[in-house]
Amino acid sequence: MTTSAPVVDIAAKTVTHEGRTFTMRPLSEDSYTVLVAGVPVGRVVFSFGAANPVVEGDITEDALAAIGDAWFAAIES
């Protein structure tokens, strides 16, 4: 199965992945709440060089990790 890479829009603070748009709301410099249509689905925390996902809703841990990794890579560049 082929999946596309997440697409980051820093200006809009969104990541599009698997046909859904996720809004990134900062909690701190290295921690974000991930929302879909205003509803939290998880959090991502950047530590030890990678996004560490905490699932809180309708999303897989792998998808949340991919979203977090793409987001942190984009804001670091």
Backbone as a chain_set.jsonl record, in Angstrom:
{"seq": "MTTSAPVVDIAAKTVTHEGRTFTMRPLSEDSYTVLVAGVPVGRVVFSFGAANPVVEGDITEDALAAIGDAWFAAIES", "coords": {"N": [[0.838, -1.164, 0.0], [0.579, 2.175, -0.86], [1.242, 5.273, 0.558], [0.797, 8.79, 0.667], [3.121, 11.404, 1.401], [2.895, 13.57, 4.253], [1.649, 16.913, 3.854], [2.779, 20.045, 4.604], [1.634, 23.188, 5.729], [2.894, 25.899, 6.829], [2.168, 28.586, 7.27], [-0.634, 28.474, 7.527], [-0.741, 26.792, 9.621], [-1.229, 24.011, 9.359], [-1.407, 20.5, 8.557], [-1.733, 18.317, 5.93], [-2.814, 15.078, 5.472], [-3.362, 11.803, 4.406], [-5.814, 12.481, 3.211], [-7.044, 14.17, 5.026], [-7.199, 17.253, 6.871], [-5.165, 18.557, 9.305], [-4.978, 20.623, 12.098], [-2.45, 22.411, 13.7], [-1.891, 23.206, 16.939], [-0.021, 25.133, 19.062], [1.394, 24.089, 22.164], [3.655, 24.402, 23.581], [7.073, 25.247, 22.821], [8.034, 22.854, 21.707], [5.836, 21.156, 21.581], [2.678, 20.168, 20.468], [-0.864, 20.348, 20.05], [-2.94, 18.351, 18.08], [-5.487, 18.872, 15.84], [-8.673, 18.081, 14.321], [-11.024, 19.613, 12.479], [-11.428, 21.296, 14.674], [-11.517, 19.545, 16.804], [-9.62, 17.835, 19.171], [-7.289, 15.301, 18.31], [-4.978, 14.258, 19.117], [-1.607, 14.616, 20.476], [1.643, 15.898, 19.726], [4.993, 15.631, 20.596], [8.181, 16.934, 20.418], [11.045, 15.254, 20.927], [14.259, 13.896, 21.623], [15.015, 13.953, 18.937], [12.821, 13.225, 17.351], [9.29, 13.106, 16.527], [7.039, 12.436, 19.039], [4.169, 10.711, 19.36], [0.951, 11.101, 20.947], [-1.903, 9.584, 21.088], [-5.248, 10.639, 21.057], [-7.676, 10.456, 19.923], [-9.537, 9.811, 16.917], [-7.365, 8.546, 15.149], [-4.417, 6.957, 13.893], [-1.47, 5.852, 15.627], [0.824, 5.745, 14.024], [0.118, 7.449, 11.879], [-0.168, 9.873, 13.252], [2.441, 10.203, 14.172], [3.772, 10.521, 11.714], [2.635, 12.933, 10.845], [3.52, 14.644, 12.889], [6.351, 14.392, 12.594], [6.677, 15.478, 10.007], [5.743, 18.084, 10.463], [7.539, 19.117, 12.454], [9.939, 18.931, 11.042], [9.466, 20.786, 9.014], [9.151, 23.224, 10.412], [11.601, 23.524, 11.542], [13.308, 24.008, 9.467]], "CA": [[0.0, 0.0, 0.0], [1.345, 3.413, -0.965], [0.621, 6.45, 1.152], [1.525, 10.003, 0.32], [3.755, 12.095, 2.517], [2.13, 14.709, 4.744], [1.939, 18.214, 3.255], [2.754, 21.045, 5.673], [1.409, 24.597, 5.417], [3.301, 26.577, 8.055], [1.389, 29.815, 7.437], [-1.98, 28.118, 7.987], [-0.552, 25.882, 10.763], [-1.937, 22.77, 9.07], [-0.741, 19.39, 7.872], [-2.694, 17.482, 5.22], [-2.306, 13.706, 5.414], [-4.384, 10.776, 4.194], [-7.077, 13.099, 2.845], [-7.582, 14.981, 6.116], [-6.394, 18.408, 7.251], [-4.947, 18.617, 10.742], [-4.516, 21.917, 12.58], [-1.422, 22.291, 14.731], [-2.028, 24.264, 17.948], [1.135, 25.013, 19.961], [1.278, 24.049, 23.62], [4.948, 24.967, 23.953], [7.957, 25.29, 21.65], [8.217, 21.518, 21.141], [4.656, 20.349, 21.855], [1.513, 20.666, 19.737], [-2.109, 19.6, 19.98], [-3.338, 18.132, 16.692], [-6.951, 18.927, 15.792], [-9.404, 17.918, 13.072], [-12.269, 20.381, 12.581], [-11.521, 21.85, 16.011], [-11.564, 18.484, 17.814], [-8.29, 17.239, 19.371], [-7.121, 13.868, 18.043], [-3.729, 13.83, 19.735], [-0.538, 15.58, 20.696], [2.982, 15.483, 19.313], [6.049, 16.267, 21.371], [9.473, 16.704, 19.79], [12.118, 14.947, 21.871], [15.239, 12.926, 21.136], [15.126, 14.016, 17.485], [11.656, 12.702, 16.631], [7.977, 13.424, 17.076], [6.478, 11.369, 19.861], [2.72, 10.922, 19.326], [0.055, 10.668, 22.012], [-3.208, 9.501, 20.437], [-6.381, 10.978, 21.919], [-8.906, 10.435, 19.139], [-9.693, 8.972, 15.743], [-6.161, 8.578, 14.323], [-3.464, 5.929, 14.303], [-0.203, 6.355, 16.155], [1.73, 5.929, 12.886], [-0.279, 8.659, 11.148], [0.151, 11.026, 14.096], [3.901, 10.346, 14.152], [4.133, 11.072, 10.402], [2.22, 14.337, 10.862], [4.454, 15.343, 13.772], [7.68, 14.44, 11.974], [6.631, 16.441, 8.904], [5.587, 19.42, 11.04], [8.775, 19.57, 13.094], [10.947, 19.113, 9.985], [9.158, 22.016, 8.293], [9.37, 24.435, 11.209], [13.024, 23.595, 11.855], [14.094, 24.404, 8.288]], "C": [[0.893, 1.24, 0.0], [0.563, 4.547, -0.322], [1.453, 7.657, 0.79], [2.079, 10.633, 1.585], [2.863, 13.246, 2.976], [2.596, 16.013, 4.091], [1.721, 19.281, 4.322], [2.514, 22.435, 5.089], [1.679, 25.372, 6.71], [2.438, 27.817, 8.314], [-0.006, 29.536, 7.994], [-1.946, 27.239, 9.233], [-1.349, 24.599, 10.582], [-0.996, 21.754, 8.433], [-1.848, 18.569, 7.227], [-2.074, 16.111, 5.045], [-3.483, 12.747, 5.294], [-5.773, 11.377, 3.964], [-7.727, 13.945, 3.923], [-6.635, 16.139, 6.407], [-6.376, 18.515, 8.766], [-4.4, 19.994, 11.099], [-3.556, 21.69, 13.737], [-1.546, 23.477, 15.683], [-0.878, 24.118, 18.948], [0.738, 24.979, 21.435], [2.526, 24.651, 24.234], [5.81, 24.928, 22.699], [8.051, 23.933, 20.951], [7.027, 20.596, 21.367], [3.435, 20.985, 21.197], [0.318, 19.746, 19.944], [-2.484, 19.515, 18.509], [-4.862, 18.028, 16.665], [-7.469, 18.646, 14.388], [-10.749, 18.601, 13.277], [-12.495, 20.869, 14.009], [-11.546, 20.833, 17.141], [-10.176, 17.861, 17.961], [-8.293, 15.738, 19.077], [-5.827, 13.35, 18.647], [-2.778, 14.986, 19.957], [0.746, 15.005, 20.131], [3.991, 16.314, 20.09], [7.37, 15.92, 20.706], [10.506, 16.462, 20.879], [12.982, 13.849, 21.294], [15.242, 12.819, 19.617], [13.956, 13.487, 16.695], [10.37, 13.177, 17.297], [7.465, 12.207, 17.831], [4.976, 11.603, 19.966], [2.017, 10.403, 20.571], [-1.356, 10.732, 21.411], [-4.31, 9.776, 21.456], [-7.705, 10.893, 21.171], [-8.815, 9.483, 17.969], [-8.509, 9.126, 14.775], [-5.235, 7.467, 14.802], [-2.193, 6.588, 14.826], [0.792, 6.62, 15.031], [1.404, 7.199, 12.107], [0.079, 9.905, 11.95], [1.656, 11.273, 14.148], [4.36, 10.958, 12.828], [3.79, 12.553, 10.322], [3.199, 15.149, 11.716], [5.837, 15.473, 13.177], [7.723, 15.465, 10.85], [6.553, 17.869, 9.438], [6.9, 19.931, 11.625], [9.887, 19.77, 12.073], [10.724, 20.439, 9.265], [9.458, 23.257, 9.123], [10.831, 24.596, 11.613], [13.851, 24.105, 10.677], [13.962, 25.874, 7.967]], "O": [[1.846, 1.331, 0.774], [-0.614, 4.757, -0.614], [2.669, 7.56, 0.625], [1.571, 10.421, 2.686], [2.15, 13.834, 2.164], [3.781, 16.191, 3.811], [0.628, 19.411, 4.874], [3.116, 22.81, 4.082], [0.807, 25.486, 7.572], [2.027, 28.064, 9.447], [-0.5, 30.284, 8.838], [-2.985, 26.966, 9.834], [-2.044, 24.145, 11.491], [0.041, 22.092, 7.862], [-2.797, 18.168, 7.9], [-0.959, 15.98, 4.54], [-4.478, 12.878, 6.007], [-6.776, 10.858, 4.454], [-8.859, 14.396, 3.748], [-5.424, 16.026, 6.217], [-7.418, 18.559, 9.42], [-3.46, 20.474, 10.465], [-3.815, 20.887, 14.633], [-1.331, 24.622, 15.283], [-0.77, 23.088, 19.613], [-0.126, 25.73, 21.887], [2.472, 25.32, 25.266], [5.313, 24.603, 21.62], [8.138, 23.877, 19.724], [7.185, 19.376, 21.347], [3.187, 22.182, 21.346], [0.462, 18.525, 20.007], [-2.36, 20.495, 17.775], [-5.454, 17.209, 17.368], [-6.799, 18.931, 13.395], [-11.524, 18.21, 14.151], [-13.624, 20.857, 14.5], [-11.592, 21.211, 18.312], [-9.608, 17.4, 16.971], [-9.172, 15.002, 19.528], [-5.599, 12.141, 18.687], [-3.08, 16.146, 19.679], [0.922, 13.788, 20.064], [3.857, 17.53, 20.221], [7.653, 14.748, 20.456], [10.81, 17.361, 21.664], [12.502, 12.979, 20.567], [15.446, 11.738, 19.066], [14.068, 13.309, 15.482], [10.359, 13.588, 18.457], [7.465, 11.091, 17.312], [4.543, 12.574, 20.585], [2.424, 9.407, 21.168], [-1.922, 11.813, 21.251], [-4.313, 9.229, 22.559], [-8.75, 11.226, 21.731], [-8.108, 8.476, 18.02], [-8.633, 9.751, 13.722], [-5.264, 7.084, 15.972], [-1.89, 7.736, 14.5], [1.525, 7.608, 15.074], [2.306, 7.942, 11.719], [0.574, 10.883, 11.39], [2.098, 12.422, 14.166], [5.24, 11.819, 12.817], [4.57, 13.342, 9.79], [3.648, 16.218, 11.304], [6.442, 16.543, 13.242], [8.678, 16.233, 10.741], [7.224, 18.763, 8.921], [7.324, 21.047, 11.327], [10.698, 20.685, 12.219], [11.683, 21.139, 8.942], [9.968, 24.243, 8.592], [11.252, 25.691, 11.986], [14.971, 24.582, 10.865], [14.563, 26.352, 7.006]]}, "num_chains": 1, "name": "protein.A"}
